[in-house]
Amino acid sequence: MVYPRARMLDRRPGEELHEVVVIGAGIAGLACAGALAAAGRQSLVVDKGRGVGGRCATRRIRDQPVDHGVAFYHGEHPEFLAALAAVPATALPGWPQRIVGQGPPCQPEAFTRGHSRLAFVEGATAFPKALARGLALRLATRIVAIEVGDASLCLRLEAGPSLQTRELVLTPPAAQTLALLPRCAELASARALLDLVPAQPCLTLMLGYAGDGPRPEFDVCYPEDSPLQMIVHDSAKRSAAGQVVLVAQATRAWSRAQLEREASSWQATLLAEVARVVGPWAHEPVWLESHRWRYAHAGSPALASPMLVSLPGGARIGLAGEAFCAGAGVQGAYLAGLALARRMLAGQACGEETR
């Protein structure tokens, strides 16, 4: 059966038509949309956030970038490393170099032979911004429901006209994808698999100090027997940093236990722990900000590969993201996005339906 790409959709009043809609402007969604665009398939990338990148996030605090999600990039796959090398930003190859502490890293493979590490002086968001260049984006847009029609999919928005498409890609974390995924027989297996992927939160503390005061002699610290997974000397990545900035990220288990508590409670605990590890001076920051990452990591088990499901009327739904690639992490999200785009293009070219 030939995939009926040429069939035109009838636009209903109050709807926009799009060839492909990608939900999620994280690394997987941007990689997928970029690969489709390179093959001539135009897509609209929709995200509820105000910026691109998901956990590859950078805040500007007192005129200095602060990475409060991904602290640095790492990987060994040639395509992923080539994408990082193409980012028009100031790279710090090998960062972090000064690593202390005996605690386990979140992803130990980052420090194994064959893996490259790097950070960007301008902030982690430089990578997703580069991937997003030239793509059609609709940010700060919340999708409340996905409806399956006879030959298309309708995306109902919290505000504004609905979106209609024949091809839909979902790349949010598993729990968020499950909340949107239509309930139909063709997607039952996908729902069952996504239900196996647990949410892994991370509570994060950002701390700023005077630039002429003490500073840690490390890039990254992995404390032992601590609620902290890592302490990042974020200002060590910045050129002519006017302030010392530390970013502390809690372990998954501790974050899960504290996730719904008042922020002041867990902020105080994490601040005291930073001071214990780094030194008493760290207990008196000039400023303090925090962030709750409810879906910071894709938990085990990881799914083998992206999924592409054909519905009876000819519409297709693809699923990708960090959880759909062994190894996970940013590299996993990027490779999953590429893999899904290639499956979509291959199905289109050879006329095969994929489940």
C-alpha positions in Angstrom: 0.0 0.0 0.0 1.4 3.4 -1.0 1.2 6.0 1.8 -1.3 8.5 0.4 0.8 11.6 1.0 -0.8 13.5 -1.9 -4.3 13.3 -0.5 -5.4 16.7 0.5 -7.1 17.4 3.8 -10.3 19.4 4.0 -9.7 22.3 6.4 -12.6 22.8 8.8 -13.4 26.3 10.1 -11.0 27.3 12.9 -8.3 24.8 11.9 -4.8 25.1 10.5 -3.4 22.5 8.1 0.2 21.2 8.5 2.1 18.5 6.7 3.8 17.3 9.9 3.3 18.5 13.5 6.1 17.7 16.0 5.1 18.1 19.7 8.1 19.0 21.8 10.9 21.4 21.1 13.5 19.4 23.0 16.5 17.7 21.3 14.5 14.8 19.9 11.7 16.9 18.4 14.2 19.4 16.9 16.4 16.6 15.5 13.4 14.9 13.9 12.0 18.1 12.5 15.4 19.1 11.1 15.9 15.8 9.4 12.5 15.9 7.8 13.1 19.5 6.7 16.4 18.4 5.1 14.4 15.9 3.0 11.8 18.5 2.0 9.1 17.7 4.6 8.0 20.8 6.3 6.9 20.5 9.9 5.5 22.7 12.7 7.2 22.2 16.1 4.9 23.0 19.0 6.0 23.3 22.6 4.3 24.6 25.8 7.5 26.2 26.9 8.7 29.7 26.0 12.0 28.5 24.6 13.5 25.5 22.8 15.7 22.8 24.3 13.8 21.3 27.2 16.5 20.3 29.8 19.2 21.8 27.7 18.2 25.0 29.4 20.1 28.3 30.2 18.8 31.1 32.4 20.4 34.6 32.3 20.8 35.7 35.9 22.4 39.1 36.5 23.7 39.2 33.0 25.4 35.8 33.2 24.3 32.5 31.6 23.5 29.7 34.1 22.9 26.1 32.9 20.3 24.7 35.2 19.5 21.5 33.4 22.2 19.7 31.3 25.6 20.8 32.6 27.6 19.5 29.7 27.3 17.4 26.6 28.9 14.0 26.0 28.7 11.2 23.5 30.6 9.1 21.1 28.2 8.8 18.1 29.7 10.5 15.0 26.4 12.2 14.0 25.8 13.6 17.4 29.3 14.9 17.8 29.1 16.4 14.3 25.9 18.2 15.3 27.6 19.6 18.4 30.6 20.7 16.3 28.3 22.6 14.0 26.9 24.8 16.8 27.9 28.5 16.2 29.1 29.0 19.8 32.3 29.0 21.8 32.9 25.3 22.7 35.0 24.1 25.7 36.2 20.7 24.5 36.8 18.2 27.4 34.7 20.2 29.9 34.5 19.3 32.8 38.2 18.6 33.4 38.5 19.2 37.1 36.3 16.5 38.6 36.3 15.7 42.3 34.2 13.4 44.6 33.6 9.7 44.7 29.8 9.8 44.2 28.4 8.1 41.1 27.8 10.4 38.1 24.3 10.4 36.6 25.7 8.9 33.4 29.1 7.3 34.2 29.7 6.6 30.5 30.5 10.4 30.1 33.9 9.7 31.7 34.8 6.5 29.8 37.2 6.1 27.0 35.8 7.0 23.6 33.3 9.6 25.0 33.8 13.2 24.2 32.7 16.0 26.6 32.1 19.7 26.0 30.2 22.7 27.2 29.4 26.1 25.6 30.5 29.4 27.0 27.2 30.9 25.9 25.2 28.2 27.7 23.8 24.7 27.0 20.9 26.3 25.1 23.3 27.1 22.2 22.8 23.5 20.9 18.9 23.4 20.7 18.9 27.0 19.3 21.2 25.8 16.5 19.0 22.8 15.8 15.9 25.1 15.7 17.3 27.4 13.1 15.1 27.6 10.1 12.3 25.5 11.6 8.7 26.6 12.1 8.1 27.0 15.8 5.0 27.6 17.9 6.1 28.1 21.5 4.1 28.8 24.6 1.3 26.7 23.0 -0.4 24.0 25.1 -2.1 21.1 23.4 -5.1 19.7 25.4 -6.3 16.9 23.3 -5.5 14.9 20.1 -8.5 13.5 18.2 -8.3 10.8 15.5 -10.4 11.6 12.4 -11.1 9.5 9.4 -7.9 10.4 7.6 -6.2 13.0 9.9 -5.4 14.0 13.4 -6.8 17.1 15.1 -4.8 18.8 17.8 -7.0 20.9 20.1 -5.1 23.8 21.7 -5.7 25.6 25.0 -6.0 28.8 23.0 -6.1 29.5 19.3 -7.2 27.5 16.2 -6.8 23.7 16.2 -4.1 22.1 14.2 -4.8 19.4 11.6 -2.2 17.0 10.2 -1.7 13.5 8.8 1.6 13.0 10.5 2.2 13.6 14.2 5.4 13.2 16.2 5.3 13.2 20.0 8.6 13.6 21.8 7.8 14.8 25.4 8.7 12.6 28.4 6.7 9.4 28.6 4.2 10.6 31.2 3.3 13.7 29.2 3.1 11.7 26.0 0.7 9.2 27.6 -1.5 12.1 28.8 -1.9 13.2 25.1 -1.8 9.9 23.2 -5.3 9.0 21.8 -6.9 5.8 23.2 -7.4 3.5 20.2 -6.5 -0.1 19.5 -3.6 0.7 17.2 -1.9 2.7 20.0 -2.5 0.2 22.8 1.0 -1.4 22.6 2.6 2.0 22.6 0.7 3.1 25.7 1.7 -0.1 27.5 5.3 0.4 26.7 5.3 4.1 27.7 3.6 3.1 31.0 6.8 1.2 31.9 9.0 4.2 31.7 9.1 5.9 35.2 9.4 9.6 35.7 12.8 10.6 37.2 12.7 14.1 38.7 15.6 16.4 39.7 15.4 19.3 42.2 17.9 22.0 41.2 19.4 24.9 43.1 21.2 27.8 41.5 23.5 29.9 43.8 25.3 33.2 43.0 28.2 34.7 44.9 30.4 37.8 44.6 33.0 37.5 41.9 35.9 38.6 44.2 35.1 36.0 46.9 36.1 32.3 47.3 35.5 29.9 44.5 35.7 26.1 44.3 38.7 24.4 42.7 36.6 22.0 40.6 34.4 22.0 37.6 32.1 19.3 38.8 31.8 17.6 42.2 30.1 14.3 42.8 29.5 14.0 46.6 29.3 10.7 48.4 26.4 9.7 50.7 24.5 13.0 50.0 21.2 14.1 48.7 23.2 15.9 46.0 23.9 14.1 42.7 26.4 16.8 41.6 27.6 20.4 42.2 28.6 22.2 39.1 30.9 25.2 39.1 28.9 26.8 36.4 30.8 30.1 36.3 34.0 28.1 35.3 32.4 27.8 31.9 32.0 31.5 31.4 34.5 34.0 30.0 35.2 36.9 32.3 32.5 35.8 34.7 31.4 38.6 37.0 30.1 36.3 39.7 30.7 32.8 41.0 27.8 30.5 40.3 27.1 27.0 41.6 24.4 24.7 40.3 23.4 21.9 42.7 21.3 19.0 41.5 19.7 16.5 43.8 19.7 12.7 43.3 16.7 11.1 41.7 15.5 9.3 44.8 15.8 12.4 47.0 14.1 14.6 44.4 11.3 12.1 44.1 10.7 12.1 47.9 10.8 15.9 48.1 9.2 16.9 44.9 5.8 18.1 46.2 7.1 19.8 49.3 7.4 23.5 49.8 10.4 24.8 47.9 11.8 26.6 50.9 12.2 23.2 52.7 14.3 21.4 50.1 16.1 24.6 49.2 17.4 24.9 52.8 18.5 21.3 52.9 20.4 21.5 49.6 22.0 24.8 50.5 23.3 23.3 53.7 24.7 20.3 51.8 26.4 22.6 49.3 28.1 24.4 52.2 29.1 21.1 53.8 30.8 20.0 50.7 32.2 23.2 49.3 32.9 25.2 52.4 31.0 27.5 54.9 31.2 30.5 52.6 28.8 28.8 50.2 26.0 29.0 52.8 25.6 32.8 52.1 24.8 33.3 48.5 24.0 36.7 47.1 21.1 35.2 45.2 19.3 31.9 45.1 17.0 30.4 42.5 15.6 26.9 42.1 13.8 24.7 39.5 11.8 21.5 39.8 12.5 19.2 36.9 9.7 16.7 37.1 10.9 14.8 34.1 14.7 15.2 34.2 15.7 11.7 33.1 14.2 8.8 31.3 14.1 6.0 33.8 14.9 2.3 33.0 13.8 0.4 31.1 14.7 2.2 27.9 12.7 1.4 24.8 14.6 -0.1 22.0 13.8 2.4 19.2 11.3 5.0 18.1 7.8 3.9 17.2 5.8 4.7 14.1 2.1 3.7 14.1 -0.2 3.8 11.1 -3.9 4.4 11.8 -6.7 3.0 9.7 -7.4 6.2 7.8 -3.7 6.7 6.8 -2.6 9.1 9.5 0.6 8.2 11.3 1.8 8.9 14.8 5.5 8.7 15.7 7.0 8.5 19.2 10.6 9.4 20.0 12.7 10.9 22.8 15.4 10.0 25.3 13.5 6.9 26.4 13.6 5.5 22.8 17.3 5.0 22.6 19.7 2.8 24.6 22.0 5.0 26.6 19.5 7.8 26.9 20.8 11.3 27.7 21.0 14.1 25.2 22.8 11.9 22.6 20.0 9.3 22.9 17.3 11.9 22.4 19.1 13.3 19.3 19.6 9.8 17.8 16.0 8.8 18.5 14.8 11.9 16.7 16.9 11.2 13.7 15.9 7.5 13.6 12.2 8.4 13.7 12.5 10.9 10.9 14.3 8.3 8.8 11.6 5.7 9.4 9.0 8.2 8.4 10.8 9.0 5.2 11.5 5.4 4.4 7.8 4.5 4.9 6.9 7.3 2.6 9.4 6.2 -0.1 8.7 2.5 -0.1 5.0 2.6 0.7 5.2 0.5 3.8 3.0 0.8 6.9 4.9 0.6 10.1 3.6 -0.4 13.5 
